[in-house]
């Protein structure tokens, strides 16, 4: 925490993180008010902001609570089931620790965090991601569907660099989808 802040109302999420946890980026950390995040509907710019904000918070969470890779693996961002769960937990934390919140909200968050850790263990076990390697979550093939592609494990060499490359690719893909959408609308106009 910053040593120069004296008013607790002046603290924000970055004050709870060590300097080594901060990822520099031009985008703001989080929206002014916590709000549900529908990862499927974010614009490219919103997606970038949310990815980096969630990653900073997940790093803080992992270090603060000493979470093992069986609960919070390094490649959590490759597994939608983990992204949705962690995103919901992050938003719950923001709400629970909001200065306007009831004083008992934090204990409610911790109670829910215990439930979430159990679900995270289940998700991690099903996904196959580990401390030193990752693979896509295996999907059951239903009758009539095409067979699933083979699943291969990848070694984790530099988690931070890989995360930034992952976000860059995700944002570029979302931007391309936006550009294609607006180009189609423009092509329809007389």
C-alpha positions as CSV (number, residue, x, y, z in Angstrom):
1,X,0.0,0.0,0.0
2,X,1.2,3.5,-0.7
3,X,2.9,5.0,2.4
4,X,1.9,8.5,1.5
5,X,-1.9,8.0,1.6
6,X,-3.5,8.9,4.9
7,X,-7.2,8.9,3.9
8,X,-8.6,5.4,3.4
9,X,-11.2,6.8,1.0
10,X,-8.4,7.7,-1.4
11,X,-7.3,4.1,-1.8
12,X,-8.1,2.3,-5.0
13,X,-7.4,-1.1,-6.4
14,X,-3.9,-0.3,-7.5
15,X,-3.0,0.7,-3.9
16,X,-3.7,-2.9,-2.9
17,X,-1.2,-4.2,-5.4
18,X,2.6,-4.1,-5.1
19,X,4.5,-2.4,-7.9
20,X,5.6,-5.7,-9.2
21,X,1.9,-6.6,-9.8
22,X,1.1,-3.6,-12.0
23,X,1.1,-4.0,-15.7
24,X,1.6,-0.7,-17.4
25,X,-1.0,0.1,-20.0
26,X,-2.6,3.2,-21.3
27,X,-6.1,1.9,-20.6
28,X,-7.8,2.7,-17.3
29,X,-7.8,-0.1,-14.7
30,X,-11.5,-0.6,-14.1
31,X,-14.8,1.1,-14.8
32,X,-15.8,3.7,-12.2
33,X,-18.6,1.5,-10.8
34,X,-18.5,-2.3,-10.7
35,X,-20.8,-3.7,-13.4
36,X,-21.4,-7.2,-14.8
37,X,-18.9,-8.0,-17.5
38,X,-20.3,-9.9,-20.4
39,X,-17.0,-11.0,-22.1
40,X,-18.9,-11.8,-25.3
41,X,-20.2,-8.3,-25.8
42,X,-17.2,-6.1,-25.0
43,X,-15.8,-3.9,-27.7
44,X,-12.1,-4.4,-28.6
45,X,-11.0,-1.5,-26.3
46,X,-13.3,-2.6,-23.5
47,X,-11.9,-6.1,-23.8
48,X,-8.3,-4.9,-23.4
49,X,-9.2,-2.9,-20.3
50,X,-11.1,-5.8,-18.7
51,X,-8.3,-8.3,-19.5
52,X,-5.6,-6.3,-17.9
53,X,-7.7,-5.3,-14.9
54,X,-8.7,-8.9,-14.2
55,X,-5.1,-10.1,-14.6
56,X,-3.9,-7.5,-12.1
57,X,-6.5,-8.5,-9.6
58,X,-6.0,-12.3,-10.2
59,X,-2.3,-11.8,-9.5
60,X,-3.1,-9.9,-6.3
61,X,-5.6,-12.6,-5.3
62,X,-3.1,-15.4,-5.9
63,X,-0.3,-13.8,-3.9
64,X,-2.5,-12.5,-1.1
65,X,-4.2,-15.8,-0.5
66,X,-1.3,-18.1,-1.5
67,X,-3.5,-20.0,-4.0
68,X,-1.9,-23.0,-5.6
69,X,-2.0,-23.8,-9.3
70,X,-4.7,-26.5,-8.5
71,X,-7.0,-23.5,-7.7
72,X,-5.5,-20.7,-9.9
73,X,-3.2,-21.9,-12.7
74,X,-1.0,-19.5,-14.7
75,X,-2.9,-20.0,-17.9
76,X,-6.3,-19.4,-16.4
77,X,-7.0,-16.9,-19.2
78,X,-7.1,-19.7,-21.8
79,X,-10.1,-21.3,-20.1
80,X,-13.4,-19.5,-20.4
81,X,-14.8,-21.4,-17.4
82,X,-12.0,-19.9,-15.3
83,X,-12.3,-16.5,-16.9
84,X,-16.0,-16.2,-16.1
85,X,-15.6,-17.5,-12.6
86,X,-12.7,-15.2,-11.8
87,X,-14.4,-12.2,-13.4
88,X,-17.5,-12.7,-11.3
89,X,-15.4,-13.1,-8.1
90,X,-13.5,-9.9,-9.0
91,X,-16.7,-7.9,-9.4
92,X,-18.0,-9.4,-6.2
93,X,-14.8,-8.2,-4.4
94,X,-15.1,-4.7,-5.9
95,X,-18.7,-4.5,-4.6
96,X,-17.8,-6.0,-1.2
97,X,-15.0,-3.6,-0.6
98,X,-16.7,-0.5,-2.0
99,X,-16.6,2.3,0.6
100,X,-20.4,2.7,0.4
101,X,-20.8,-1.0,1.2
102,X,-22.1,-2.5,4.5
103,X,-19.3,-3.4,6.9
104,X,-20.3,-7.1,6.8
105,X,-20.0,-7.3,3.0
106,X,-16.3,-8.4,3.2
107,X,-17.2,-11.5,5.3
108,X,-19.8,-12.3,2.8
109,X,-17.2,-12.1,0.0
110,X,-14.9,-14.4,1.9
111,X,-17.7,-17.0,2.4
112,X,-18.4,-16.8,-1.3
113,X,-14.7,-17.0,-2.0
114,X,-14.6,-20.4,-0.2
115,X,-17.3,-21.7,-2.5
116,X,-15.6,-20.3,-5.5
117,X,-12.3,-22.0,-4.6
118,X,-14.1,-25.3,-4.6
119,X,-15.5,-24.6,-8.1
120,X,-12.1,-23.4,-9.3
121,X,-10.5,-26.7,-8.2
122,X,-13.2,-28.5,-10.2
123,X,-12.7,-26.3,-13.3
124,X,-8.9,-26.7,-13.1
125,X,-9.1,-30.5,-12.8
126,X,-11.5,-30.7,-15.8
127,X,-9.5,-28.3,-17.9
128,X,-6.1,-30.0,-17.5
129,X,-4.1,-26.8,-17.0
130,X,-1.2,-27.1,-14.6
131,X,1.6,-25.0,-13.1
132,X,4.1,-25.8,-15.8
133,X,1.9,-26.7,-18.8
134,X,-1.5,-26.1,-20.3
135,X,-3.9,-27.7,-22.8
136,X,-7.3,-26.6,-24.1
137,X,-10.2,-27.9,-22.1
138,X,-11.4,-31.2,-23.6
139,X,-14.9,-31.0,-25.0
140,X,-17.4,-33.9,-25.1
141,X,-18.5,-34.6,-28.7
142,X,-22.2,-35.0,-29.0
143,X,-23.8,-37.4,-31.5
144,X,-23.8,-35.8,-35.0
145,X,-20.9,-33.4,-34.2
146,X,-17.5,-33.4,-35.9
147,X,-14.8,-35.2,-33.9
148,X,-12.8,-33.0,-31.6
149,X,-9.3,-32.0,-32.7
150,X,-6.4,-33.6,-30.8
151,X,-5.5,-31.8,-27.6
152,X,-1.9,-31.0,-27.1
153,X,-0.1,-29.6,-24.0
154,X,2.0,-26.5,-24.2
155,X,4.9,-25.7,-21.8
156,X,4.7,-22.4,-20.0
157,X,8.0,-20.5,-20.4
158,X,7.1,-16.9,-19.7
159,X,3.5,-16.4,-18.4
160,X,3.6,-12.6,-18.5
161,X,4.8,-12.4,-22.1
162,X,2.3,-15.0,-23.1
163,X,-0.6,-13.2,-21.4
164,X,0.3,-10.0,-23.3
165,X,0.5,-11.8,-26.6
166,X,-2.8,-13.6,-25.8
167,X,-4.6,-10.3,-25.0
168,X,-3.1,-8.6,-28.1
169,X,-4.5,-11.4,-30.3
170,X,-7.9,-11.4,-28.6
171,X,-8.2,-7.7,-29.0
172,X,-7.1,-7.8,-32.7
173,X,-9.7,-10.6,-33.3
174,X,-12.5,-8.6,-31.6
175,X,-11.4,-5.4,-33.5
176,X,-11.5,-7.3,-36.8
177,X,-15.1,-8.5,-36.0
178,X,-16.1,-4.9,-35.2
179,X,-14.5,-3.6,-38.4
180,X,-16.2,-6.4,-40.5
181,X,-19.6,-5.6,-38.9
182,X,-19.4,-1.9,-39.6
183,X,-18.1,-2.5,-43.1
184,X,-21.1,-4.7,-43.8
185,X,-23.4,-2.0,-42.5
186,X,-21.7,0.6,-44.7
187,X,-22.0,-1.7,-47.8
188,X,-25.7,-1.9,-47.3
189,X,-26.2,1.8,-47.1
190,X,-27.3,3.5,-50.4
